[in-house]
């Protein structure tokens, strides 16, 4: 059935409006990040364009410029934190290391486990999968106190050992993401007929070779989609990082320190927030070749 031009126009207009609605917060965030303080805290109303753009907020948070020089240039300040307290380079590094580590562990374990669950029948498999799914329903706040005690007793707090602090946060993020990745990857492997494995083994391949050389390349789109989900979840997680670490500060935790008793440093908050979006975009770009295929894998049945 052919659609009329008017219905197509209405549909496209509605779609564009929805996209603009969802993109507006990102636009406003980026606009705030280049505003000077007098434009952010303009008592006369919302200042859209009547200001001189500045990258001082990025220089302080992302490039480590002393805030004292930034304050002297503007002659206006809201917070009273120290000169180096807004330098967020270490927080960006911490978040990248932790998010990448958690992603590698989650996806690496889930690929092998999900293939086994998809191909090897055993008693109680459905009950086990329901149990795995149930782990994802558990809110992080329910386990944060036991985690703090366990990590303290094993010396995995960053105040005891900085390397174990990184490892501890990577492991807990990996465990938090593992259930959803396991279930997603199993659904991707289920879409590959078992006849593919059997045909490969008839031709002389072992079970491992059939998995590694035949089946896994067919679901690399699903692997990419799961990797993006893991990275985003680990990058944006706040509560666990706040409670388990002191010296290690991920980007969400670092942003929370910009809220002071004397006011909110919205320029620095928005600048670091925009800088925090960039690694996620870069990661998605690196896997975009397989991402669309992974998001649609399993949507159609023959």
N, C-alpha and C positions, 0 to 999 in steps of 0.2 A: 504494500500500500504506500503510494507516494504521499509525502508530506507537502503541504502547501508552503509557499515562501513565508507567509505570515507566521505559521507555527514554528518553522525553522528559526526565524528571527527571534521570536519570543523565547524559544528554548535556548538559543545561544546567548541572548541577553541575560536570561536568568542564570545561566552557567557562569558568565563573566561576573555578574553581581555577587554570586556566592564566592568565587575565587577572590575578588577584591575584598569582600567582607573578612575572609580568613587571613588575607595578606595584610590587612590594615594594621594589626598589632605589630607585625614585624617592621612595617614601614615607620610607624610611630616610634618604635624602639630605636631604629637606626637614625631617625631624625633627632631624637633626644640625645643620642650619643655624640652628635656634632654641634650641639647647642652650648653656648657659654652659660654660666650660671644665671646671669640676669635674664636670659630668655627662658630658662627652665622655670625659674621662680618669679615670673612676671605677674605682679599683683593685678594688672589691668585686664588680664584674660589670657587665653591661649595664644601663644606666639608661634605662628606657622612659618612665616618667611622673613619677618622683620628682625633679622639678626645676622651677624657675620659668622659663617661656619668656622669651627675650630676643631683641630684634632688633638687638643691637649688632653682630653679624657683618654684617648688611646695611647698617647705618649706616656702618661702616668701609669696606666694599668697594664698595658701590653708590652711597652718598651722600657719600663722601669725608670722613667724620668722622675726626679725628685719632685714631690708635690709642693715643696716650699717655693721652687722657682715658678711653678704654675700659679700659686697663690699670689706671688709678688706681681706677676704679669697681669692678673685679672683684678687684683685688689678686692676680691670678694670670696668669702668662704662660708661653708655651712658647718661642716664637721670640724673636729679638732684632733683627728688622729695624727700619728707621727708621719714623718716625711716618707718613710718607706713602707708604710702599712698598706698602701694601695698597689704596690708592685705585685702583679699577679702572674709573672712569668713562671714561677715555680708551680703555681696552681695549675696552669695550663699543661705543664710537663707532667705533673702528677696525674691529672685526669687522662691524658693520652696514654701513659704507661698502664694505668689501671684498667681503662676501658679496652685497650687492645689485648692485654693479658687475659682479662675475663672473657673476651670474645673468642680468642684462640682456644682456651680451655673448654668453654661451653660447646662451641661448634665441633671441636675435635672429638670430645667424648660423645656428643649426641650423634655424630655421623656413624660411628661404629655401633653404638647401642641401638639406634633406630633401625639400622640395617638388620641386626640380629632379631629385633622384635618383629620386623616385617617378614623375615624369611624363615625363622625357626619357630615352629609351633611348640608350645609347652603348656602344661596345665596351670591355670590361674593367670594367663596372660592378660585377659580383659580386666581382672581385678587389679593386677599390677599397674596397668595403664590408668585406671581410675584413681589409684593411689598417687601416681605421678602427677596427674592433673590436679588432685587435691592439694598438693604441695604449693601449687601456684596460687591457690586461693588464700593461703595464709598471709595475713598482712605483716610487713616487716616489723611493725611496732610490737607484735606479739613475741618476737624472738630477740629483740634488741638487748634486753637486760641479761638473759642467759649468755648471749654472744659476748657481751662485754666481760662477764665473769670468766668465761672459758678462755677468751683471748688473753685476759690478764694472767690467769693461772699458767698458761702455756708460754708466756712471754712474747706474745705476738702483737702487743700494742706497740705503736711506733715510738712511744716514749722509752720502751725497753730496747728495741732494735728496729732501726729504720727500715732495713731490708725485709724483716719479718712483718713489719707494718704494711709494706707494699704487698707482700705475698698474702697476708691475711685478708686484706680488702679485695684482692683479685679473686681469691678462692670463694669468699662469701658471695661476691657478685656472680661468679660463674655458677655457683650452686643455685642462686636465685633465678638465673636465666635458664638453667638446664631443663626444667620440666617443659616449658613452652617450646624450646628448641627441639627437644626429643620428640614431642608429639607432632610438631610440624614436619620434621624430617621423616618420621615414620609415614606420614601421609604422602610425602613425595615418593618415598621408596615403594609404597603400596601401589602407586600409579604406574610403576614399571612392572610389566608382567614377569612372573617367575620363569616363563619360557625363555626369556633373554638369558638368565643365569644358566638354565639347563642347556641351551644351545651352545653357550660358550664352553661349558664343561664337556659337552659331547665332542667339541672340537679340540679338546685336550687341555683346556685351562683348569686351574685349580679353583676352589671356592674363593680364595683371596684374589687371584687374578681376575676372576669374573667380576668381583666387587670393585677392585681398584681400577681396572682398565675399561670395563664395559658399563657397569651400572652407575658408578659414581660420576663419570663425566656427563651422564644423562640427567643428573639432578643438580648440576653445579649452579643452576639458577636458584634452586631452593636453598642451597648452601649460602649463596650470596644474600638472599633475602633474610635468612636467619642471622647471618653475621651483622647485617645492618640493624636488625631489631636488638640484638645483644649489645652492640656498640651504643645505641641510643639509650637503652635502659641503664647501662653502666655509667654513661656520661652524665645523665640527668639525675641519678639517685642522690638523695640528700641525707636522709635520716641515719642510715647505717654509717656513712662516712663521718657524719657529725659526732656520733657516739663512740666510734671505734678509734678515731685518730685525733691527734693533737697537733703534731708537727706537720703531718701530711694534710693538706687542705685541697680538696677537689674544687672545681669551679663553682658548683652550687654553694658549697660551704663558704668559699671565699667571698662570694657575692653577699652572703648574709652578714658578713662583718662590716659591710659598707653602711649598714643601718646602725647609726650611732644614737646615743642619748640626746644629742643636740640637733639631730636632723638626718635625713636620708640623702646620701650622695648620689642623686639620680643620674648625673652625667657619667660617673664612674661605673655605676651599676649597669647602665645601658651599654656603655662601651665594652665592658667585659662580657656582657650577655651576647652582644653581636660577635665579639671575637670567639666566644664559646660555640657559636653556631658553625663557624668556618670548618673546624675539623670534621664535623659530621657531614657537611656537604662534600668535602674532599673524599671522605671514605665512601660515600654513596657514588661519587663520580668514578672512583676506581673500580667499583663492582657493577656499574650501571649496565654493562653489556649483558650481564646475567640476571639483573634484578627484575626486569619486567617479566622475563620468562619464569622466574621463581615465584613472582606474585600471582601469576595466572596458572601455574602448574597445578593440575588436579581440578581445575574449574570445569573441564569438559570431560564427559565420559562417552566412550564409544558404545 
